Amino acid sequence: MNNQQNTLIKMQKNEITEYWIYKKLAESTKDEHNRKVLAGIAQDELRHYKTLEKATQKPAKPSRFKILFYTLISKIFGLSFGLKLMEKGESIASRIYEEFSTSTKELKALSIDEQRHEKDLLNILSEERLEYAGSIILGLNDALVELTGALAGLTFALQNNKLIALAGLVTGFAASLSMAASGYLSSKEEAEQNQAKSPIKAALYTGITYVMTVILLILPYFLFANVFVSLAVTLGTAITIIFLYTFYITTAKGLKFWGRFLEMAIISLVIAAIGFFAGLGLKIFLGVEL
């Protein structure tokens, strides 16, 4: 069996696997528009499988692991995220079919289909969580920037885990209400341009994201005895949150990852450093001893 035959069999297995993934997602999706998009892609993938089966003269079984993995990922993190992960495979498939199209003419049509999936079909999927991505980013960015700076300053100024946690919680929850109100007012101003976006939902997304981030950042001060260890873990948590959310939003929206991640991470760390030295300076200036 030559290399081309082996490659086509792998692609054949991938096509029938993606057929079942798209089919299951279409069946479980409530949005009528998204259901039609997914069902259409599923039929394309099944047709691709049958074309490849004629070329290889061999049947192929789908990967149960991939079906379970992508359906779970799509249900937990959203269709756009799960399908954009799969889209990377679409790009590879398109290139392979393009390379083989000179010797197997039927593969030229498959290459065009894969490009269409990559550029058009997946981009028209509508999803609420991406509609409110701006509100989530608002809550996340402010919580990370404001609270990492505040906690760094409080760590040096107070040097007491319980006091730092208490001050951080009071600051964080008060700020979350303020941010939710800001999110509501901001979305209300945009309502004329985007009537589908609810100001109340935008406020909830902003406020809840802020509160969840506050809890994660303050948690180390309850888990570790040393305040500086707690601060180090908090900063590590902040970077992890930035990494995970940036990966999620750039994958779901098809954007570049590293530039956005580094920008947000550097801003958070710089603000934390300024907060730390501000706490040191204020403690010395005010002569506070605890």
Secondary structure, DSSP 8 states (H G I E B T S, - for coil): --HHHHHHHHHHHHHHHHHHHHHHHHHH---HHHHHHHHHHHHHHHHHHHHHHHHH-------HHHHHHHHHHHHHH-HHHHHHHHHHHHHHHHHHHHHHTTT-THHHHHHHHHHHIIIIIGGG---HHHHTHHHHHHHHHHHHHHHHHHHHHHHHHH--HHHHHHHHHHHHHHHHHHHHHHHHHHHHHHTTT-TTS-HHHHHHHHHHHHHHHHHHHHTHHHH-SSHHHHHHHHHHHHHHHHHHHHHHHHHHHT--HHHHHHHHHHHHHHHHHHHHHHHHHHHHHHT---
